[in-house]
């Protein structure tokens, strides 16, 4: 088994795993620490990711209600959104990982390549799934927000594709996530006439999906939710869709609809076991 490089990164809360210790497939920039800054909207933005990482969040010892947490043997990779330009790293990454850790999951926040590198981002997601799978978890899932949900869906529908040349023993492992959670997904309706984005291939082998979005998110999750749900239904792949009239976009777990989806997703995840 390949060696996993773990290091402390002062910009993050937890140790991080460097996904590509050697050469990064298709990279055009030299590896460097990402630019991180807190925005006026109280969102920690991560920009110029040239050295993709997984930040590690082990299962918590106690839940939000003070009860002891029992690790459940499953892992979930969190993909923050940010229009493939930046990563909303705390709101759609660290805060989600901490929530998952309180439920007993081993959580990881994926800092994938940006800005504007969808090919690199998919390579990073596949490598992340393989890296986490090498640790022997019962299931490895993926959850994403906005562009991160787009990436999660791409990982769930293109897992059989060889998107990069194998680097080491990790790349002999499957890149198929066991489940995917898409929260206010974007860019899933880029086909002609608003149909499914052509790069996405949905079959019976597509892993189960939980999808959450709102009708008033007309630019992103409104059309994307309905498009991916219809594709999953037609293929006979398991899908649970929650579609509200109002909620907007980019709420994470902080306000409004961000308080609605977590208990629904928590119930769905438990039913998968």
Backbone as JSON, one array per atom type, in Angstrom:
{
  "sequence": "XXXXXXXXXXXXXXXXXXXXXXXXXXXXXXXXXXXXXXXXXXXXXXXXXXXXXXXXXXXXXXXXXXXXXXXXXXXXXXXXXXXXXXXXXXXXXXXXXXXXXXXXXXXXXXXXXXXXXXXXXXXXXXXXXXXXXXXXXXXXXXXXXXXXXXXXXXXXXXXXXXXXXXXXXXXXXXXXXXXXXXXXXXXXXXXXXXXXXXXXXXXXXXXXXXXXXXXXXXXXXXXXXXXXXXXXXXXXXXXXXXXXXXXXXXXXXXXXXXXXXXXXXXXXXXXXX",
  "N": [[0.84, -1.19, 0.0], [0.45, 2.25, -0.74], [2.32, 4.98, 0.67], [0.86, 7.39, 2.82], [1.0, 10.8, 3.06], [0.98, 12.78, 5.83], [0.5, 15.91, 7.29], [0.9, 18.79, 9.44], [-1.05, 21.69, 9.1], [-1.11, 25.0, 9.45], [-3.12, 26.66, 8.6], [-5.45, 25.32, 8.71], [-7.81, 23.42, 10.75], [-7.19, 20.84, 11.48], [-4.96, 17.97, 11.04], [-3.65, 17.43, 7.71], [-3.95, 15.5, 4.69], [-1.82, 15.04, 2.06], [-2.74, 14.79, -1.22], [-1.39, 14.19, -3.58], [1.6, 13.25, -3.37], [3.73, 13.14, -5.13], [4.11, 13.97, -8.51], [1.5, 16.03, -9.75], [-1.24, 15.15, -11.69], [-1.58, 16.69, -14.83], [-1.0, 19.2, -13.83], [-0.31, 22.7, -13.94], [0.81, 24.59, -12.41], [3.12, 25.42, -9.81], [3.35, 23.58, -6.76], [1.91, 25.01, -3.87], [1.03, 26.65, -0.77], [-2.45, 27.23, -0.24], [-4.27, 30.31, -0.87], [-5.82, 31.85, 1.75], [-8.56, 33.49, 3.19], [-10.74, 35.43, 5.3], [-13.93, 36.35, 4.44], [-16.14, 39.24, 4.1], [-18.65, 38.3, 4.53], [-18.38, 36.47, 6.48], [-17.29, 34.02, 5.71], [-14.84, 31.64, 5.22], [-12.6, 31.79, 2.73], [-10.96, 29.79, 0.37], [-8.45, 29.9, -1.89], [-6.74, 29.52, -5.08], [-5.8, 26.74, -5.1], [-3.28, 24.59, -5.38], [-2.06, 22.37, -4.46], [-3.64, 19.79, -3.71], [-5.55, 18.66, -0.87], [-6.68, 16.58, 1.89], [-8.43, 17.36, 4.7], [-8.49, 16.11, 7.95], [-11.04, 14.81, 9.99], [-11.68, 13.12, 12.68], [-14.09, 10.79, 14.16], [-16.2, 12.33, 16.58], [-16.07, 12.53, 20.19], [-18.27, 13.11, 21.73], [-21.72, 13.83, 21.06], [-23.85, 16.52, 19.79], [-25.87, 16.67, 21.67], [-24.65, 15.87, 23.96], [-24.41, 13.17, 24.33], [-22.51, 10.12, 24.2], [-20.46, 9.33, 21.39], [-20.4, 6.76, 19.01], [-18.07, 5.45, 16.85], [-18.88, 4.74, 13.47], [-17.65, 3.33, 11.48], [-17.68, 4.27, 8.9], [-16.81, 6.54, 6.23], [-16.81, 9.91, 5.06], [-16.35, 12.17, 2.44], [-16.04, 15.61, 2.13], [-17.01, 18.14, -0.06], [-16.47, 21.4, -0.57], [-18.29, 24.22, -1.95], [-18.17, 26.89, -4.44], [-18.28, 27.83, -7.02], [-16.35, 26.64, -8.6], [-14.31, 28.4, -8.52], [-13.42, 29.45, -6.07], [-13.12, 28.02, -2.74], [-15.63, 27.65, -0.39], [-14.62, 27.34, 2.42], [-14.92, 26.94, 5.26], [-17.74, 27.18, 5.82], [-18.96, 25.35, 4.04], [-17.39, 23.19, 4.31], [-15.48, 22.58, 6.69], [-17.39, 22.98, 8.78], [-19.36, 21.2, 8.04], [-17.98, 18.79, 8.12], [-17.45, 18.61, 10.87], [-20.04, 18.3, 11.84], [-20.68, 15.79, 10.71], [-18.74, 14.25, 12.01], [-19.72, 14.28, 14.59], [-21.72, 12.48, 14.36], [-20.49, 10.11, 14.23], [-19.04, 9.52, 11.96], [-16.01, 9.22, 10.06], [-14.65, 12.01, 8.82], [-13.65, 13.99, 6.01], [-12.34, 16.93, 4.61], [-12.18, 18.03, 1.37], [-9.83, 19.82, -0.33], [-9.88, 20.81, -3.35], [-8.5, 21.32, -6.67], [-8.44, 24.67, -7.76], [-8.51, 28.02, -9.1], [-11.07, 27.32, -11.61], [-10.62, 24.68, -12.76], [-11.91, 22.12, -13.67], [-11.34, 19.58, -14.63], [-9.01, 18.87, -13.2], [-10.14, 18.98, -10.64], [-11.92, 16.79, -10.64], [-10.1, 14.69, -10.92], [-8.82, 15.01, -8.46], [-10.93, 14.4, -6.73], [-11.42, 11.69, -7.33], [-8.95, 10.59, -6.61], [-9.01, 11.23, -3.9], [-11.15, 9.63, -2.97], [-10.07, 7.09, -3.39], [-7.84, 7.26, -1.71], [-9.02, 7.51, 0.84], [-10.49, 5.15, 0.86], [-8.45, 3.29, 1.05], [-7.98, 3.12, 3.72], [-9.65, 1.31, 4.83], [-12.42, 1.55, 5.47], [-15.89, 0.74, 6.04], [-17.82, 1.86, 4.34], [-17.46, 4.42, 1.88], [-18.39, 7.62, 1.35], [-19.58, 10.64, -0.35], [-20.1, 14.13, -0.08], [-21.41, 17.2, -1.22], [-21.58, 20.74, -2.0], [-23.24, 23.08, -3.96], [-20.99, 23.97, -6.45], [-19.33, 22.04, -5.39], [-21.15, 20.0, -5.0], [-21.72, 19.47, -7.64], [-19.21, 18.44, -8.34], [-19.22, 16.19, -6.66], [-21.31, 14.75, -7.8], [-20.25, 14.28, -10.33], [-18.12, 12.64, -9.59], [-19.61, 10.48, -8.7], [-20.89, 9.58, -10.96], [-19.0, 9.2, -12.89], [-17.14, 7.4, -12.08], [-15.99, 5.08, -13.13], [-14.27, 5.89, -15.06], [-10.96, 6.35, -16.26], [-9.31, 8.89, -15.3], [-6.81, 9.88, -14.95], [-3.31, 9.03, -15.15], [-2.15, 6.2, -13.43], [-0.6, 6.66, -10.28], [0.46, 5.35, -8.07], [0.11, 2.57, -5.75], [-2.35, 3.18, -4.59], [-4.02, 3.89, -6.66], [-5.01, 1.61, -7.75], [-7.3, 0.99, -6.5], [-10.91, 1.17, -6.18], [-12.7, 3.98, -7.46], [-15.29, 4.51, -6.98], [-17.79, 6.1, -5.18], [-19.69, 5.06, -2.33], [-22.07, 6.25, -1.8], [-23.79, 9.37, -2.43], [-24.27, 12.75, -1.5], [-26.0, 15.53, -2.4], [-26.15, 18.88, -2.04], [-27.92, 21.79, -2.65], [-27.13, 21.56, -5.55], [-25.13, 22.5, -8.41], [-24.76, 23.14, -11.97], [-25.65, 20.78, -13.22], [-27.35, 20.64, -15.29], [-26.49, 21.24, -17.87], [-26.84, 20.33, -20.41], [-28.27, 20.29, -23.77], [-31.06, 22.39, -24.02], [-31.42, 22.45, -21.28], [-31.09, 19.9, -20.31], [-29.62, 16.89, -18.84], [-26.25, 17.37, -17.92], [-23.84, 16.64, -20.36], [-21.48, 15.15, -19.72], [-22.12, 13.55, -17.61], [-22.97, 10.31, -16.72], [-25.56, 8.32, -16.01], [-26.48, 5.3, -14.56], [-27.8, 2.05, -13.63], [-25.86, 1.29, -11.88], [-24.99, 3.55, -10.69], [-24.21, 5.14, -7.67], [-26.37, 5.38, -4.7], [-28.23, 8.42, -4.2], [-28.76, 11.4, -2.31], [-30.58, 14.3, -2.6], [-30.91, 17.78, -2.31], [-32.6, 20.83, -2.65], [-33.91, 24.04, -3.81], [-36.8, 25.62, -5.26], [-36.69, 28.37, -5.76], [-34.05, 28.83, -6.22], [-33.1, 29.59, -8.86], [-30.99, 29.71, -10.63], [-29.18, 27.7, -10.02], [-29.6, 25.19, -8.05], [-32.33, 24.73, -8.43], [-33.08, 23.93, -11.24], [-31.05, 21.94, -11.49], [-31.46, 19.98, -9.49], [-33.91, 18.75, -10.23], [-33.24, 17.75, -12.71], [-31.13, 15.86, -12.28], [-32.45, 14.13, -10.57], [-34.49, 13.13, -12.22], [-32.93, 11.79, -14.13], [-31.74, 9.81, -12.54], [-34.03, 8.41, -11.71], [-35.02, 7.42, -14.16], [-32.98, 5.69, -14.83], [-33.21, 3.79, -12.9], [-31.8, 4.01, -10.57], [-31.13, 4.47, -7.07], [-32.68, 7.23, -5.49], [-33.24, 10.04, -3.42], [-35.11, 12.84, -3.19], [-35.4, 16.12, -2.0], [-37.23, 18.96, -2.24], [-37.75, 22.21, -1.89], [-39.94, 25.11, -1.82], [-38.81, 27.62, -1.24], [-35.63, 29.03, -0.29], [-33.22, 29.62, -1.43], [-29.72, 29.92, -2.01], [-26.48, 28.65, -1.08], [-26.48, 28.39, 1.74], [-25.35, 26.58, 3.49], [-25.07, 25.13, 6.64], [-26.12, 27.07, 8.17], [-28.36, 28.96, 8.21], [-31.96, 29.3, 7.66], [-32.97, 27.2, 5.06], [-30.75, 25.74, 5.48], [-31.01, 24.68, 7.96], [-32.83, 22.75, 7.61], [-32.18, 20.62, 5.83], [-30.09, 19.03, 7.12], [-31.14, 17.17, 9.25], [-32.76, 15.57, 7.62], [-30.94, 14.46, 5.81], [-29.34, 13.1, 7.63], [-31.08, 11.1, 8.57], [-31.48, 9.69, 6.17], [-28.89, 8.77, 5.62], [-28.5, 7.01, 7.77], [-30.31, 5.04, 7.09], [-29.04, 3.78, 5.05], [-27.3, 1.98, 6.12]],
  "CA": [[0.0, 0.0, 0.0], [1.23, 3.48, -0.85], [2.45, 5.8, 1.87], [0.05, 8.6, 2.86], [1.76, 11.88, 3.69], [0.15, 13.59, 6.7], [1.25, 17.03, 7.84], [0.11, 19.83, 10.12], [-1.2, 22.89, 8.29], [-1.59, 26.01, 10.39], [-4.29, 27.36, 8.08], [-6.61, 24.47, 8.92], [-8.05, 23.02, 12.13], [-6.75, 19.46, 11.72], [-3.92, 17.52, 10.11], [-4.1, 17.24, 6.33], [-3.31, 14.48, 3.87], [-1.47, 15.53, 0.73], [-3.26, 13.78, -2.15], [-0.43, 13.86, -4.63], [2.95, 13.49, -2.85], [4.63, 13.33, -6.26], [3.61, 14.84, -9.57], [0.05, 16.16, -9.85], [-1.61, 15.0, -13.1], [-2.08, 17.86, -15.55], [-0.76, 20.47, -13.12], [0.43, 23.73, -14.67], [1.33, 25.52, -11.43], [3.93, 24.83, -8.77], [2.67, 23.38, -5.49], [2.08, 26.07, -2.87], [-0.09, 26.73, 0.16], [-3.54, 28.02, -0.81], [-4.57, 31.61, -0.3], [-6.98, 31.71, 2.64], [-8.94, 34.75, 3.81], [-12.11, 35.51, 5.79], [-14.68, 37.37, 3.72], [-17.05, 40.09, 4.87], [-19.83, 37.5, 4.82], [-17.98, 35.5, 7.5], [-16.99, 32.75, 5.06], [-13.42, 31.46, 4.98], [-12.39, 31.46, 1.32], [-9.7, 29.13, 0.03], [-8.25, 30.2, -3.3], [-5.47, 29.09, -5.66], [-5.39, 25.43, -4.59], [-2.36, 23.92, -6.31], [-1.59, 21.15, -3.81], [-4.89, 19.31, -3.1], [-5.41, 17.98, 0.42], [-7.82, 16.14, 2.68], [-8.32, 17.68, 6.12], [-9.0, 14.94, 8.65], [-11.89, 15.03, 11.16], [-12.08, 11.83, 13.25], [-15.36, 10.81, 14.9], [-16.18, 13.06, 17.84], [-16.31, 11.7, 21.38], [-19.64, 13.38, 22.19], [-22.61, 14.47, 20.09], [-24.33, 17.85, 20.17], [-26.73, 16.55, 22.86], [-23.85, 15.41, 25.08], [-24.32, 11.72, 24.35], [-21.28, 9.55, 23.66], [-20.5, 8.98, 19.97], [-19.76, 5.5, 18.65], [-17.65, 5.45, 15.45], [-19.7, 3.8, 12.71], [-16.86, 2.62, 10.48], [-17.88, 4.84, 7.57], [-16.1, 7.79, 5.97], [-17.46, 10.8, 4.1], [-15.52, 13.25, 1.92], [-16.84, 16.84, 1.99], [-16.54, 19.0, -1.15], [-17.04, 22.74, -0.5], [-18.6, 24.88, -3.2], [-17.49, 28.14, -4.73], [-18.32, 28.07, -8.47], [-15.08, 26.15, -9.12], [-13.37, 29.52, -8.49], [-12.87, 29.42, -4.71], [-13.79, 27.06, -1.88], [-16.22, 28.19, 0.84], [-13.97, 26.24, 3.12], [-15.48, 26.62, 6.58], [-19.2, 27.02, 5.79], [-19.36, 24.17, 3.28], [-16.37, 22.18, 4.48], [-15.17, 22.24, 8.08], [-18.6, 22.89, 9.61], [-20.05, 19.97, 7.65], [-17.17, 17.68, 8.64], [-17.67, 18.54, 12.32], [-21.39, 17.73, 12.0], [-20.57, 14.36, 10.41], [-17.94, 13.63, 13.07], [-20.59, 14.12, 15.77], [-22.59, 11.33, 14.1], [-19.68, 8.91, 14.24], [-18.32, 9.32, 10.7], [-14.69, 9.79, 9.8], [-14.92, 13.0, 7.78], [-12.5, 14.62, 5.37], [-12.66, 18.06, 3.73], [-11.34, 18.01, 0.18], [-9.42, 21.07, -0.99], [-9.58, 20.42, -4.73], [-7.86, 22.37, -7.46], [-9.17, 25.83, -8.24], [-9.78, 28.23, -9.8], [-11.37, 26.96, -12.99], [-9.94, 23.45, -13.18], [-12.86, 21.04, -13.42], [-10.66, 18.32, -14.88], [-8.18, 18.6, -12.03], [-11.0, 18.74, -9.48], [-12.41, 15.41, -10.7], [-8.96, 13.84, -10.59], [-8.61, 15.11, -7.02], [-12.01, 13.67, -6.06], [-11.18, 10.26, -7.49], [-7.79, 10.25, -5.78], [-9.44, 11.31, -2.5], [-11.94, 8.44, -2.66], [-9.14, 5.96, -3.3], [-7.01, 7.45, -0.52], [-9.83, 7.19, 2.01], [-10.84, 3.73, 0.79], [-7.29, 2.5, 1.45], [-7.96, 3.02, 5.18], [-10.43, 0.14, 5.22], [-13.75, 1.86, 5.98], [-16.99, -0.08, 5.52], [-18.34, 2.62, 3.2], [-16.87, 5.74, 1.63], [-19.34, 8.45, 0.62], [-19.15, 11.98, -0.7], [-21.14, 15.14, 0.05], [-20.94, 18.45, -1.78], [-22.45, 21.92, -1.98], [-23.11, 23.91, -5.17], [-19.99, 23.36, -7.33], [-18.87, 20.83, -4.72], [-22.15, 18.97, -5.3], [-21.43, 19.12, -9.03], [-18.05, 17.55, -8.3], [-19.65, 14.93, -6.04], [-22.11, 14.04, -8.8], [-19.31, 13.82, -11.35], [-17.42, 11.49, -9.02], [-20.55, 9.37, -8.56], [-21.36, 9.11, -12.27], [-17.86, 8.96, -13.79], [-16.17, 6.67, -11.27], [-15.33, 4.02, -13.89], [-13.34, 6.48, -16.03], [-9.56, 6.54, -15.87], [-9.12, 10.3, -15.62], [-5.4, 10.21, -14.83], [-2.42, 7.89, -15.14], [-1.91, 5.71, -12.07], [0.6, 7.2, -9.65], [0.99, 4.39, -7.12], [-0.8, 1.48, -5.43], [-3.69, 3.69, -4.27], [-4.83, 4.04, -7.87], [-5.6, 0.32, -8.13], [-8.55, 0.88, -5.76], [-12.09, 1.72, -6.84], [-13.03, 5.39, -7.23], [-16.75, 4.64, -6.86], [-18.31, 6.35, -3.84], [-20.82, 4.18, -2.0], [-23.27, 7.09, -1.81], [-23.49, 10.78, -2.68], [-25.24, 13.71, -0.98], [-25.87, 16.75, -3.18], [-26.9, 19.97, -1.42], [-28.06, 22.85, -3.67], [-26.15, 21.29, -6.6], [-25.06, 23.38, -9.58], [-24.12, 22.68, -13.21], [-26.06, 19.42, -13.62], [-28.34, 20.78, -16.36], [-25.8, 21.97, -18.93], [-27.13, 19.74, -21.71], [-29.13, 21.08, -24.66], [-32.41, 22.59, -23.51], [-31.49, 22.25, -19.84], [-31.04, 18.48, -19.98], [-28.49, 16.47, -18.02], [-24.92, 17.71, -18.4], [-23.44, 15.49, -21.17], [-20.4, 14.33, -19.15], [-22.66, 12.71, -16.54], [-23.59, 9.08, -17.2], [-26.31, 7.7, -14.92], [-26.89, 3.93, -14.84], [-28.23, 1.33, -12.42], [-24.7, 1.16, -11.0], [-24.71, 4.84, -10.04], [-24.5, 4.98, -6.24], [-27.54, 6.1, -4.2], [-28.05, 9.85, -4.01], [-29.68, 12.28, -1.58], [-30.49, 15.6, -3.27], [-31.71, 18.82, -1.64], [-32.52, 22.15, -3.26], [-35.13, 24.85, -3.73], [-37.35, 26.15, -6.51], [-36.3, 29.76, -6.0], [-32.64, 28.86, -6.6], [-33.37, 29.37, -10.28], [-29.76, 29.62, -11.41], [-28.39, 26.53, -9.69], [-30.16, 23.91, -7.6], [-33.68, 24.51, -8.94], [-33.06, 23.01, -12.39], [-30.12, 20.81, -11.34], [-32.09, 18.93, -8.67], [-34.92, 18.02, -10.99], [-32.58, 17.07, -13.83], [-30.43, 14.65, -11.83], [-33.45, 13.2, -10.02], [-35.14, 12.46, -13.34], [-31.97, 10.86, -14.72], [-31.62, 8.67, -11.62], [-35.29, 7.65, -11.76], [-35.1, 6.72, -15.44], [-31.97, 4.63, -14.84], [-33.5, 2.82, -11.85], [-30.81, 4.17, -9.49], [-31.81, 4.99, -5.87], [-32.62, 8.68, -5.35], [-34.18, 10.7, -2.53], [-35.1, 14.26, -3.52], [-36.16, 17.07, -1.19], [-37.28, 20.15, -3.09], [-38.58, 23.2, -1.23], [-40.3, 26.28, -2.63], [-37.91, 28.74, -0.97], [-34.43, 28.73, 0.47], [-32.09, 30.29, -2.05], [-28.48, 29.22, -2.33], [-25.3, 28.96, -0.3], [-26.78, 28.54, 3.17], [-24.6, 25.64, 4.32], [-25.89, 24.68, 7.77], [-26.18, 28.23, 9.05], [-29.65, 29.63, 8.32], [-33.03, 28.92, 6.75], [-32.98, 25.83, 4.55], [-29.58, 25.07, 6.03], [-31.42, 23.98, 9.17], [-33.82, 21.75, 7.22], [-31.63, 19.42, 5.18], [-29.25, 18.11, 7.91], [-31.81, 16.01, 9.83], [-33.23, 14.7, 6.55], [-29.78, 13.72, 5.32], [-28.9, 12.2, 8.7], [-31.98, 9.95, 8.53], [-31.2, 8.93, 4.94], [-27.6, 8.09, 5.78], [-28.69, 5.88, 8.69], [-31.06, 3.99, 6.4], [-28.14, 3.08, 4.12], [-26.46, 1.01, 6.82]],
  "C": [[0.87, 1.24, 0.0], [1.27, 4.22, 0.48], [1.59, 7.04, 1.75], [0.8, 9.65, 3.66], [0.82, 12.76, 4.5], [1.01, 14.69, 7.31], [0.33, 17.98, 8.57], [0.09, 21.07, 9.25], [-1.85, 23.96, 9.16], [-2.83, 26.72, 9.91], [-5.57, 26.57, 8.33], [-6.71, 24.05, 10.39], [-7.37, 21.7, 12.47], [-5.6, 19.12, 10.79], [-4.5, 17.31, 8.71], [-3.3, 16.14, 5.65], [-3.05, 15.1, 2.5], [-1.85, 14.45, -0.28], [-2.23, 13.3, -3.15], [0.98, 14.15, -4.1], [3.97, 13.74, -3.95], [4.06, 14.34, -7.24], [2.08, 14.85, -9.57], [-0.35, 16.07, -11.32], [-2.13, 16.31, -13.7], [-1.78, 19.19, -14.9], [0.07, 21.42, -13.98], [1.06, 24.74, -13.72], [2.15, 24.75, -10.39], [3.14, 24.68, -7.47], [2.96, 24.52, -4.52], [0.89, 26.03, -1.93], [-1.19, 27.58, -0.46], [-3.66, 29.38, -0.15], [-5.87, 31.48, 0.5], [-7.29, 33.06, 3.27], [-10.4, 34.7, 4.23], [-12.81, 36.66, 5.07], [-15.59, 38.17, 4.63], [-18.33, 39.36, 5.26], [-19.54, 36.4, 5.83], [-17.82, 34.1, 6.92], [-15.5, 32.71, 4.77], [-13.23, 30.97, 3.54], [-11.0, 30.89, 1.1], [-9.53, 29.26, -1.48], [-6.89, 29.68, -3.76], [-4.97, 27.78, -5.03], [-4.56, 24.74, -5.66], [-1.81, 22.62, -5.75], [-2.77, 20.55, -3.04], [-4.65, 18.48, -1.84], [-6.75, 17.47, 0.91], [-7.56, 16.55, 4.12], [-9.09, 16.63, 6.9], [-9.81, 15.33, 9.89], [-12.36, 13.67, 11.69], [-13.44, 11.93, 13.94], [-15.21, 11.52, 16.23], [-16.4, 12.09, 19.0], [-17.72, 11.89, 21.92], [-20.42, 14.09, 21.1], [-23.07, 15.82, 20.61], [-25.19, 17.81, 21.43], [-25.97, 16.02, 24.08], [-23.7, 13.91, 25.18], [-23.0, 11.25, 23.74], [-21.48, 9.14, 22.21], [-19.77, 7.66, 19.75], [-19.35, 5.57, 17.18], [-18.39, 4.38, 14.67], [-18.95, 3.09, 11.59], [-17.02, 3.12, 9.06], [-17.15, 6.18, 7.45], [-16.85, 8.59, 4.92], [-16.5, 11.93, 3.73], [-16.42, 14.45, 1.63], [-16.21, 17.73, 0.93], [-17.19, 20.37, -1.05], [-17.34, 23.28, -1.9], [-17.81, 26.17, -3.38], [-17.34, 28.39, -6.22], [-17.06, 27.6, -9.19], [-14.03, 27.27, -9.18], [-12.65, 29.6, -7.16], [-13.53, 28.26, -3.97], [-14.33, 27.79, -0.66], [-15.85, 27.22, 1.96], [-14.54, 25.93, 4.49], [-16.97, 26.33, 6.5], [-19.64, 25.73, 5.12], [-18.32, 23.04, 3.36], [-16.2, 21.78, 5.92], [-16.42, 22.09, 8.94], [-19.38, 21.62, 9.29], [-19.31, 18.76, 8.21], [-17.37, 17.52, 10.14], [-19.04, 17.95, 12.63], [-21.37, 16.22, 11.75], [-19.8, 13.63, 11.5], [-18.78, 13.39, 14.32], [-21.58, 12.97, 15.58], [-21.79, 10.03, 14.02], [-18.93, 8.63, 12.95], [-16.88, 9.84, 10.81], [-14.89, 10.74, 8.62], [-13.61, 13.6, 7.27], [-13.0, 15.8, 4.53], [-11.66, 18.07, 2.59], [-11.09, 19.43, -0.32], [-8.96, 20.68, -2.39], [-9.1, 21.62, -5.53], [-8.84, 23.43, -7.94], [-8.17, 26.99, -8.32], [-9.82, 27.57, -11.18], [-10.57, 25.76, -13.5], [-10.85, 22.26, -12.88], [-12.22, 19.67, -13.66], [-9.81, 17.93, -13.68], [-9.01, 18.28, -10.8], [-11.53, 17.31, -9.47], [-11.28, 14.42, -10.41], [-8.71, 13.84, -9.08], [-9.68, 14.32, -6.26], [-11.8, 12.17, -6.17], [-10.01, 9.8, -6.62], [-8.17, 10.28, -4.3], [-10.24, 10.08, -2.1], [-11.03, 7.23, -2.5], [-8.28, 6.05, -2.03], [-7.77, 7.05, 0.74], [-10.18, 5.7, 2.02], [-9.68, 2.86, 1.26], [-7.21, 2.32, 2.96], [-8.91, 1.96, 5.72], [-11.81, 0.42, 5.8], [-14.82, 0.99, 5.31], [-17.61, 0.55, 4.29], [-17.59, 3.94, 3.11], [-17.85, 6.53, 0.78], [-18.77, 9.82, 0.34], [-20.34, 12.93, -0.59], [-20.58, 16.45, -0.48], [-22.03, 19.51, -1.82], [-22.17, 22.75, -3.23], [-22.11, 23.28, -6.14], [-19.42, 22.09, -6.71], [-19.84, 19.69, -4.9], [-22.03, 18.54, -6.75], [-20.27, 18.14, -9.08], [-18.41, 16.2, -7.72], [-20.44, 14.09, -7.03], [-21.23, 13.52, -9.92], [-18.54, 12.6, -10.86], [-18.32, 10.26, -8.97], [-20.99, 8.8, -9.9], [-20.23, 8.8, -13.24], [-16.76, 8.14, -13.11], [-15.4, 5.61, -12.06], [-14.3, 4.57, -14.88], [-11.94, 6.6, -15.44], [-9.2, 7.97, -16.25], [-7.67, 10.75, -15.48], [-4.58, 8.93, -14.82], [-2.1, 7.5, -13.71], [-0.57, 6.2, -11.54], [1.28, 6.18, -8.74], [-0.08, 3.36, -6.81], [-2.21, 1.95, -5.09], [-4.6, 3.67, -5.5], [-5.3, 2.71, -8.44], [-6.96, 0.13, -7.45], [-9.69, 1.55, -6.52], [-12.29, 3.19, -6.47], [-14.54, 5.59, -7.09], [-17.15, 4.95, -5.42], [-19.49, 5.44, -3.57], [-22.14, 4.93, -1.94], [-22.84, 8.53, -2.02], [-24.63, 11.64, -2.15], [-24.99, 15.04, -1.69], [-26.77, 17.83, -2.57], [-26.78, 21.21, -2.3], [-27.03, 22.7, -4.8], [-26.25, 22.29, -7.75], [-24.51, 22.61, -10.77], [-24.49, 21.26, -13.63], [-27.02, 19.44, -14.8], [-27.75, 21.52, -17.56], [-25.95, 21.34, -20.3], [-28.05, 20.64, -22.52], [-30.54, 21.17, -24.09], [-32.55, 22.33, -22.03], [-31.51, 20.79, -19.43], [-29.76, 18.16, -19.2], [-27.17, 16.83, -18.69], [-24.31, 16.49, -19.11], [-22.36, 14.6, -20.53], [-20.9, 13.35, -18.09], [-23.37, 11.5, -17.13], [-24.24, 8.37, -16.02], [-26.8, 6.32, -15.36], [-27.41, 3.3, -13.55], [-27.09, 1.2, -11.42], [-24.32, 2.48, -10.34], [-25.09, 4.71, -8.56], [-25.72, 5.78, -5.8], [-27.23, 7.57, -3.94], [-29.16, 10.45, -3.14], [-29.48, 13.67, -2.17], [-31.43, 16.58, -2.57], [-31.5, 20.15, -2.34], [-33.85, 22.86, -3.19], [-35.51, 25.43, -5.09], [-36.86, 27.56, -6.8], [-34.8, 29.92, -6.27], [-32.58, 28.61, -8.1], [-32.11, 29.2, -11.12], [-29.03, 28.3, -11.2], [-29.25, 25.32, -9.34], [-31.57, 23.66, -8.1], [-33.69, 23.54, -10.11], [-32.17, 21.79, -12.19], [-30.74, 19.66, -10.56], [-33.04, 18.09, -9.48], [-34.29, 17.22, -12.12], [-31.89, 15.79, -13.37], [-31.41, 13.64, -11.24], [-34.16, 12.44, -11.13], [-34.22, 11.44, -13.98], [-31.81, 9.62, -13.85], [-32.86, 7.79, -11.69], [-35.36, 6.82, -13.04], [-34.12, 5.55, -15.49], [-32.26, 3.55, -13.8], [-32.48, 2.85, -10.73], [-31.49, 4.83, -8.3], [-31.59, 6.5, -5.71], [-33.65, 9.13, -4.32], [-34.03, 12.2, -2.76], [-35.97, 15.03, -2.55], [-36.08, 18.43, -1.87], [-38.27, 21.15, -2.49], [-38.9, 24.37, -2.16], [-39.28, 27.39, -2.47], [-36.71, 28.3, -0.14], [-33.19, 29.38, -0.11], [-30.89, 29.36, -2.23], [-27.39, 29.59, -1.32], [-25.49, 29.07, 1.19], [-25.99, 27.59, 4.07], [-25.49, 25.02, 5.38], [-26.24, 25.86, 8.68], [-27.58, 28.81, 9.25], [-30.68, 28.98, 7.41], [-33.03, 27.45, 6.37], [-31.78, 25.04, 5.04], [-29.86, 24.36, 7.34], [-32.37, 22.84, 8.86], [-33.17, 20.47, 6.7], [-30.82, 18.52, 6.11], [-29.99, 16.95, 8.56], [-32.36, 15.04, 8.78], [-32.09, 13.84, 6.02], [-29.29, 12.72, 6.37], [-29.76, 10.93, 8.72], [-31.68, 9.06, 7.33], [-29.91, 8.14, 5.07], [-27.72, 6.88, 6.71], [-29.4, 4.74, 8.0], [-30.19, 3.19, 5.42], [-27.4, 1.93, 4.79], [-27.06, -0.4, 6.78]]
}
